[in-house]
Amino acid sequence: MNEVRNVIVIGGAPAGYTAAIYLARATLSPFVLAGENAGGQLMFTSEVENYPGFSKGIKGPDLMDEMRKQAERFGAEIKNENVTKVDFSGEIKKVWVNETLYESRAVVLALGASSRMIGVGEEKYYGRGMSTCAVCDAAFYKDKTVFVVGGGDAAMEDALALARFTNKVTIIHRKAEFRASKIMQKRVLEEKKIPVLWNTEVVGVGGEGKLETIKLLAKPDLASRDKNSKTQNIEEVKADGLFLAIGHTPATDILKGQVELDGHGYLITQMTTPTASQLGGQANNQEVWLNGYPTQTSVTGVFGAGDMVDIRYRQAITAAGMGCMAALDVEKFLTGSISGW
């Protein structure tokens, strides 16, 4: 007979590791399936300067290593294994790694989300000129030659954030108009530091050890906002930074049919989108926060945290905070109270 554990945490990045720390300190003996690529996107981040407690910054992999060690110090069991299937239909939750079955009374889902790539080999420059987070990395590009790829609100926000640090941020958009909200478009188009390359795609990247150039297809004049100005030649231009803002893909494929997801595949919790069914017919936010489980999904005993829930902020610190919240909800769910309260 399989051992039924108190709680399984699926995912090994800020949300999953923080949940494990809190659950372990609550003596709930969490079992963490961190995945073969444990650590998430921070494993590709050379320097983290906005995580509290590190006045001189810390490398992303080092931060993940410290979080993991802290969870293990308090008794968390962690394995670098990928979950291949789940069944949350019963009171006892079932989680498979290939043919191996693990069972628990509660589950914390913290699988994260991955940034969409262009697909021209830019991944090798991640943290060395290529980024998917202007809020995290803008300060590293003071007075540098920077490009942003995208046409939605995220691209507008990234360009405006970068414009505070450099004299010119060029947006590259493959269409003739943005899909961003009108107010965000207005802010960008009125900012003289932000020229736009319409009808243009990045088709190549280059550099020795770091990003140095990008190749552009159908490139108009760099200063032009003429949507009809385009050619069919490929031109290589100097680039110190390339910020991708073309969306994220939450790692929720194995959860389809098991828990409620939104139209973009993100995990729905009582905190993000309370539904009448989750609240016994009363969709009342205050009731959720006071007496419910804000991080619980549509399935009783299954909780969510981090970037697979968070469609907006996507920061290491917010993911860690949500991991803490999920752990406290699990503790209350399993024991009826939260230690220290």
N, C-alpha and C positions, 0 to 999 in steps of 0.2 A: 504494500500500500504506500502511495506517495505521501511524503510529509506535506502537511498543509501549513504554509508559512503565514505569518501575520500580514506581511505586505511585500509585494514585488514592485520594484521601481524599474521601469523600462526607459533607458536612456542615460548616458553618462556625459553630461555637460553641466553648465551652471545650475540649471533647474533640477536635474536628477541628482547631482551630487549634494546640493543643498538640502533637498528633501531627505536624502540618506543620512546626512549629518543630524538633522532634527529628529528623524525617526529612530536613529540609533541611540541618541541621547535620551529618548523617551523609553528606552529598553524594549523596543518593538522588533529588534533584530531584522532590519530590512535586507532583502536580497536584491541586489542590483544587477540587471543585465544591461551593461553599459554599451554593448555593441562592439564590433571589431574595430571601428574607427571612433573609439571613445574620445570625448573631448569636444566634439562638434566643430563649429567654424573657428573657434578660438585656437585650435591646433594649427591654423594657418596664419595666425596673427602674430607678427613679429614683436610688437610692443603694445601693451595695454596701459594707457595712462589715465583712464577715467574710472578705474575700479577702486573704491575707497580702501584705504589702508596701505597703499603702496606709493609713498611719496615720490619715489624715483621711477615708478612704472614697473611693470613685470611682463615678461614674455607670456603669450597666450598659453603655450604648452606647460610652462612652469606653474601658472595659475591653476590649470586643470589638475596637474599633478599634486599640488598642495591641497586642493579640495578633496581629491580622492583619498589622499593619506589621512586627512582629517576625518572623513567618514569611516575609514577602516579603523582608525584609532578608537573610535567609539563603538566598534563592533559590527559595522556593516560588512556584509559579504558581497564582493564585487567580482563579476566575471565579464570578460570582453567577448560576449557572445551576442549574435544577432537573433532577435526574435523572429520566427518565421510564420507563426499563426497564433491567434488568440480565440478564446471562447468565453465571453462574459455573460452568457445566458443564465447561468445558475448562481446560487449564493456563493459557491466556491468558484473563484476565477481560475481559468486554465490558460497557461502560457506555454508555447512550445518553442524549443530551439531544435530545429530539424525533428528528430524522433523523440527527443527528451522532453518529458512533460513536467512542468512546475505548477504548483497550485498554491493559492493564497486566498485570504479573506478580503484583501483590498489590493488595489493596483494604482500606482501613480504613473501616468503616461507623460514622458518628458523626452520625446523623440526628436524634437526640434524641427527646423525648417531649413531648407537649403536655398541659397540665392540662385536664380536662374542665370545661366551663362550664355554668352554669345555662341561659343563653340568654335573659336579660332585659336585655341591653345592658350587662352589668357589665364587659365588656372595656375600655370607654373609661375606666374608673377604675383600670385595672391600674397599680399603683405609686402611686396617689393615693387610697388607701383600700381598694382591693381587692387581695388577695394570695392566692397559692396555696402560700406557704411561711412557716409560723409561725417556724420555726427562723431563717430569714433576717430576718424583719421584726418579730418580737414586740417588740423593744426600742423601736420607733418608736411603740408604742401604750400607753405607760405612763399608767395612770389614765384611759384612754379607754373609750368605749362600743364593745364589740367583740362580733361574732357569728361563729360557726363553723358552716358548713353541711356536714352529713355524718353518717354513723352507723357508720362502720367504725373500725378502729384508727387510721388517719391522723387522723381527726377528733378522736378521744380524745387523741392525742398533741399535736395542735395546741392543743386547749383547755387541757390541762395546762400546756403551755409558756407560753401567753398568761396564764394565771392567776398566774404568777410576777411579772407586770408590771402587772397591773390588778386592780381589786377585784371585777370581775364579767365573766365570759365566758359568753355565752348560746349554747348549741348549738341549732341549728335542724335538726330531722329530720322528714322527710316521712312517716315510719311511726310505729307505736306502740311499737316496740322497736328497740334497736340491733342491728347485725350484728357489732359488734366482739367481740373475745375477752372472755371472762368477767372476766379479771383487769383489763383496761383499762376495762371497764364499771364494775367495782367502784370503781376509783380515781376515775373521774369522778363517779359518783353519790354518793360519800362526800365530795366536795370542795364545800364550801358556796359557793365562789365561782362554781360552774358550774351555773346553772339550765338546764333543758332545755325547749324548746318542741316537744312531740310533735305529730305529725299536722299539721305546718306547713311551708309552702313559701314561698320568696322569689319574689315575682311581679313585683317592680319595684325599681328603684334610682333615686336622684336626687341632685342636687348640682351646684353651679356650680364647675367646675374640679376638684373633688374629691368623693369620696363623702360625703354628709351624711345621707341617709335611705335606708331600705329599706322595701318594702311586703311585708306578710306576709298570707298567706291561711290561714284557719282557725286564728287565733292564740288560744291560751289565755292566762291570766294569766301575765305574765313570770316570776313566782316559782313557778309551779305545776309540779309533776311528775305531775299527774293525767293519765294517758294518755287518759282519756275526756272531758277538758275541751277542747272545741273548738267553734268557731262557723264560719260560712261567710262572714263579712264580711272585707273587706280593710282592714288598718290600717297606716298609715305611722308608722314609729318612727325616732327619731334613731339614727344609726350612724356612728361614726368609722372603723370597720374591719370589713370583711367577708372572712373567710378561707374559701376553698372547699377542701374536702377530700373530693371526690367521685370521686377517681381520676385516672389519667393514661392517655393513649393513645399508645403508642410509634409512631413514624413508620416502620412496617415493611411497609406495604401493598405496596410495589414488590418486597419481598424474599420474598413468599410463594411457596413452591415452589422457592426457590433456596437458602435456608439454614434450619436448624432454629429454630423459634420455640416458646416455651412457650405454655401455654393462654391467657395474657393478651396474646399477641402480642409479648412481649419477646424480644430476640435471645439465644439460648443460646450461651455460650462455654465453653471448657474450664474456665475459672475459676469460672463460676457453677454449671454443672451438667455435670460431666464424665460422659460416657457411655462404655460399653464400646467402642463403635465408634470413638470419638475417640482412645482410648488403646490400641488394638490388643488389646482384650479385657481389659485390666487397668484398672479404674476406681480409680486410685490418685492421690489429690490431691497427695501429695508428689512423685510422679513428674512430674506436670504442671508443678509449680512449678520443679523442678530441671532437667528435661530437655525439657519440652514448650513449648508456646506458650499460656500461660494465657488470652490474649485471642482466640485463634483460634476461629472458629465451627465448625460441622459441616463446612465446606468448606475444604479445604487452600488456604492463601493468602488467605483472607478473614478479617479480624479485626474485632472490635467494641469500641466504647468509649462511655462516657457514658450518658445517661439512657435510651437504647434498650436498654441492658443492665442498668442499675442500677434495680432495682425498689424499693430501700429508701432510700438516702441522698439522691440527687437534688440535690446541691450543686454549685456551680460548681467548687469546689476538687477534689471527688472526680471530677467529669467530666474536669477537666484531668489529674488523676493517671492516670486510665484511658487518656486519650489518649497520655500519655507511655509507659505500659506497652505499648499497642498498637504504637506507633512502634518501641520497642525489640524487640518480637517480630518486627515486619516486617524490621527490620535484620538480626536473626539469621537469619530465614527466607531472606532474599535473599543474604546474604553469608557466613553461617555463623558470624558472631561479632558482638559488640556493641562499637562503638568505645569505647575508654577502659577496657575490662574486661581 
